[in-house]
Amino acid sequence: MNLPQKSLTASDIRERKGDVPLVCLTAYTTPTARLVDPHCDITLVGDSVGMVLHGLPSTLGVTLEMMVLHGKAVMRGLSRSLCVIDLPFGTYEESSEQAFRSASRLLAETGATAVKLEGGVHMAETISFLVARGVPVVGHIGLTPQSVNVLSGYKVQGKGTDAQRVLADAQAVSDAGAFAVVLEKIPQALAHRITQTITIPTIGIGAGPACDGQILVVDDMLGAFADFKPKFVKRYAELSQQASQAIEQYAAEVRAGEFPEQMHSFGPPV
């Protein structure tokens, strides 16, 4: 399939509802952004950066300054994909005005197109406030990692009667003016129902194949971590294993005096 070469917009993404599935990945650095850009419709600078690159135990310690730093880096590597940046915990929940200050700073300082925030019914007013003031918004419902302490861990959401809550969240996000919504870790039957019900694209992560698109953390799908593999992740590479083997070989060659060779040195041999 020939992908468009122009930079995608929020309207382009919204119009993909029910069309060719949206391809989405995270990125936190310029080199990774350059890798995903030719293939992805949305590149998310996720607050997962705190866990993936900074070794934090959750996303709760991520700051607005961190998101600005990584957002700038990612934007330097994008020419086609639409860049969405997460609003980190504590930078938007207090009020719509706080959310606008945070969002406007992210967009102004990074050049990104849109922000993503977690929450459904209770964040609808904030989403509407942002959209009315020129800030494109992606919603995020189901498992919301910033609420991990309230949710008692990273459990599947929307089971049984809880499905009505998640469905209401999806409808509220759509009605508030978000141009897409992430559905995380919910039963695939519920994700299918939501996708058929609301008018904006659904982007699944652990939500089954019926969504309008899919997103994964790029380090997860590349196998950058040896010991962490969520059920919903398919590994397309095993970079952790390959990197470990390469480093082991490098260390052995240095200790044996086999590296560097003449081809890696300057001037005549000693």
Secondary structure, 3 states (H helix, E strand, C coil): CCCCCCCCCHHHHHCCCCCCCEEEEECCCHHHHHHHCCCCCEEEECCCHHHHCCCCCCHHHCCHHHHHHHHHHHHCCCCCCEEEEECCCCCCCCCHHHHHHHHHHHHHHHCCCEEECCECHHHHHHHHHHHHCCCCEEEEEECCHHHHHHHCCCCCCCCHHHHHHHHHHHHHHHHHCCCEEEEECCCHHHHHHHHHHCCCCEEEECCCCCCCEEEECHHHHCCCCCCCCCCCCCCCCCHHHHHHHHHHHHHHHHHCCCCCCHHHCCCCCC
